[in-house]
């Protein structure tokens, strides 16, 4: 028996044996009275696309899949339908992330359930947000879960968005009063203890790899942190002023993140070669036995707005060099950490 739906409020109601056929067996919609169910527009569109639903009636007009799409039930409907259809084809059941489809819904477009599970099983695989490649993503709206970006050719890229564990076991002991000179955009440390470079990985030897007791060149960030700790004989304020002259407000944001990373037992080094602010090492015991850095960190103001194409570029680059892309969002000395990684559902 062919089934038809009808628009009722913001959903599509379907009677007949719709509950058994669509909801109980395949996880579409939510039950109404008897065997009737309510479908979200994206669910109704998918059933029309598969020819499981014959038509949807709207003010007396009988809509097939093409007519339903032309009705445009929402400005973001097109990209949401593409993601819905893609995940259904991968064997996932998913529902709109709102009541009554889902109890206690996440802040997302879709609640995606584990393969073989549905809305009534109480398990959630992903809280999924969906955007087009030209839709900006304000940092303030980030939530843990997944993000699907649909590009202009209708290809879909999935990202896992999460709060990373930013901690390590790198050594943190520092000397006191090392002789140092402030240059234009860096600081030179004269006769520092060997451990400052070899164990705690500050600076780079002026002599290169062949050194007995290295003369260290430090970045302004490293030097500011060392001066604040009393490890070098320069006034911290002089280095801070130089840093602000060199790179403006960005210097204070990066120094905030640098301090927190060092306090967390992580060694931050420049991420310039990767287009980031820092690459980080969580477990430095000796520079002679240095492994790969684990994170690439980009430091941004808390009110930053991400463009999906830039996100894709950062995450792709980090993945290509076996690192995780982390964004440090800074406001009033506080840092919020977010990581983005490619996701294959």
N, C-alpha and C positions, 0 to 999 in steps of 0.2 A: 504494500500500500504506500503510495506516495504521500509524503507529509509536506504541509506548507506552514509557514510561520506568519505572524502578523506583528507589526510594530505596536508596542504598548509601553508608553513612557520612554525610558532610555534603553529598553531591551526588546528582544524578539521572543514572543511566546509561541510555543509549539505544543499541540495536543496530540490526540491519538495515542500511540504507544511510545511517544518520544522519551518518556522517562527510562523505560527499559532499553530502548534502542540506542539512545544517545548519552544519557547521564549514567545509568548504572553500568552499562557495558563499556563506555568509552570516555567518561569523565567530562562531558560537555554540560555547561549550564548548571542550574540549581533547581531543585524540585519546587513546584507550586502545589496546588491541590490536585488530587487524583494522579493521573499520569502526565499532567502538563508540566513543562519545564520552561524556564526563562533562559535565554541565551544572550550573552553580550554580542554587540554587532560583529566583533571579530570572529566569534565562534560561529555565528550564523553565516558569515561570509565563507568561512572554511567549509562548512557543510554544503553550501551552495556550490562552491568550487569543486567539491568531490562528487557532486550530484546526489548527495545523500538527502538533501532538502530540495524539494522541487521548486519552491519560490517563496518569497516573502512579500506579503501584502502591505502596501503603504498607501493610505487614503484611497483605497480601491484600485490602486495600480499594482499589477503583478510583476515583481522584480525578479529577474534571474541574476546570476553572479555579476554579469556586466552592468546591469541596471543598478544593482546594489552598490557596486563600487562608484558608479557615477553619482549616486545620492550623497556621497562623501559624509559619512557619519562621524565627523571629527577631523580636525586639521592634521593630526598625526596618524590617521587611520592607515594610510598606505604602508608606512614603515612598520607599524605594529602588526599588520596582517602578514607581511613578508616574514617577520621573525616568528610569529605564531605558526605559520605553515611550515617553516623550516624545522622548528623544534618538534612539531607533530610528526614530520617525516623522519626524524631521528629517534622516534619511539617514546617521546616524553608526553605526558599529560600536563597541561598548564591551564591556569584560570586567571581572569583579571584579578589583580591584587586589591580587591575591595570586598566589603561585605555586600550581600550574603554569600558570595562565591567562596570566600575564605574567612574563617574566624581569625581575629587579630591580624589583619593583613599587613604585610611589610610596606614600606614607602617605596613603591616600584610600580611598573605597569603590569607585570605578570608575576604570579607565584608558580614556579616550575617544580614539579614533583619528581622524585626519583623514578627511573624506569621501572615499570611494573606497579607503581603506586599512583593513587589518585587523591582528590581533595579530601576524602573521608578518612585517609590513613594517618593523618597527623604528622607527616614528614614533609620537609621542604628541602629541595635540592638547591635551588637558586631563587633569590629575590631579584628579579630581572628588570632593569630599566632599559628603555629603548629610545634611541635618538637617531636622527639622520645626520649625515656627515657635516651638514652646515648648521646644526643646532648647537649652540654654545652650552657648556656645562659649568655653571658657577661652582666654585670650590665649596661654598657654603651648603650646597645641596647634595654633596657626596654622602653615600650610605654604603655600608658593607653589603656585598652581594655581587651581582654581575651586571655588566653593561654591554648591550648590543648596539653596534653602530652600523647603520645601513648606508652604503655609499651610493653615488649617483647611478651606478650600474646595477644596483640592487644586490650587490654582494654584501654579506654580513660578516663582521668581525666581532668576536666576543672577548670581553675582558673580565677577569676576576678583580674585584675591588675590595681591599681589606685593610685593616689596621696592622701594620707589621710589628713584630717584636724587635725593637731597636735596642740591642744589648750585646755586650761582648766581654771578653776576659783579657784584653790587652793591658800590658803594664802601664802604670800611671805615675811612677815615682819621678820627681823632678829635682834638679840641683837648685842652688841659690846664687844669685848675683853674678851670673856669667857675663863677661865683657862682651858688649854688642854695639854695633853702629847702625843707625837708621839711614838707609839710602832712599832713593826716589820712590820705589815701590816694593821694597823688600828690606830685610834686616840680616846683617852678617854677624854670626856668633864666633868669637875668637876663643880658641882653646876650650871648647865645651867638653864635658865628660863624654867618653865614648858611648856610654849607655843612652845618651839623649837621642842619638840617631839609631844605634843598633838595637836597642830594646824598646824604646818608646816611639821611634820612627818620626822624629821631628826633623824638618828641613831636608836638604840635599847637600852632600859634600862638595865644597868648591873644587876639591882636587879630583872629583870623579870617583871611579871605583877603586883607584889605587890610593889608599890613604892609610896612615898610621893613627893619627889623631885628627879627625876631619875638622876643617873650618866649615861651618854650616851656613848655608843660605836658607833663610826661612821666609815664607810668605808673610804678609802683614797680618793675616788671620792667626797664623801660628805664633808670630811674635807678640801680638796683642794678648793672646791667651797666656803665653809664657810670662809676659810682663805683669799681668794681673796676679799671677801666682808667685811673683818675686823671683822667678828663675833667671831673669836677665836684668842687667843694670840700666834699663831704660824705663822712663815713665810711661805707663800704659796710656795716659791721655794723649801723649804726643803721637803714639802709634795709631790710636783711634782717630785723631784728627787727620792724620795722613791717609788712613784708609777711607774716611769719608770724602776727602778731597779727590782721591783716585776714583772711587766708584759710587759716591753718593749714599743714599739710604740703603742700597743693596748691601753695603758693607756690614751695617749693624744687623741686618737680617741673617746674613751668612755667619757672622760671629756668634749670634745666638744659637744657631744650629751647631756650629763647631763646638762651642762649649758643652752643649748637651750631649753630643756624641762622645767627646772625651770623658765626660762624667759617667757615661754609660759603658765605658770600657771599650770603645770603638775608636779606631784610628781613621780620621778623615784625611784624605789627600785630594789634590786637585782632580776634578773630573773633566778638565778642559778637552782632552783628546776624545772624549765621548760626548761632548756637547752638554755636559752637566756641571753642577757646582762641585760635587764631591764624588769620589769613589771611596769605598770604605772597607776596612779590614777589622773583623771582629775578634780575631785571636792571634795577635802578633806576639811571638816570643823572641824572634830575631829576624832582622832584615836579610840574613843569610839563608833563612828558611821560610821565605814569604810566599804564601799561597796566592790564589786569585782573590781579588776583591769581590765582595758579595753583592753590594748594592751600588747603584747609581742614584745620587740624590740631587734633585733640583729644588732650590730654595725659592719660595714664592710668597707674596703677601697673601694674607688670609682671604682677601676679597678678589683673588685672581679668578678669571673666567677661562676655562679650558676650551680650546677648539679641538674637536675630535681628530682632525687630521694631525695636529701637533701631538696629541696623545698617542696616536698610532705610530708616529715616527719615533717618539721616545721609547715606547715599549718594544717596538721592533728592534731598535738598536740595542737596547739592554739585553733582550733575548739573544741576539746574535753574538754577544760577547759573554754570555752565560752569567748574566747578572739580573737582579730584580730592580725595576724602576720604582723609586720612592719619591714622593713629593712632600716636602716639609713646608707647611703653611704657617707663617709667622704673624703673630699679632701681639703687641704689648709684651714682648719677651716670652710669650707662650708659643709652643710648637704643637701642631697637629700633624700626625704622620699618616700618609695614605700610600699604599702600594698598588700598582697596576701590573697584571701579568696576562699574557695571552691565555685564552681558555678555549678548549675544544669540548663542547658538550657531548 
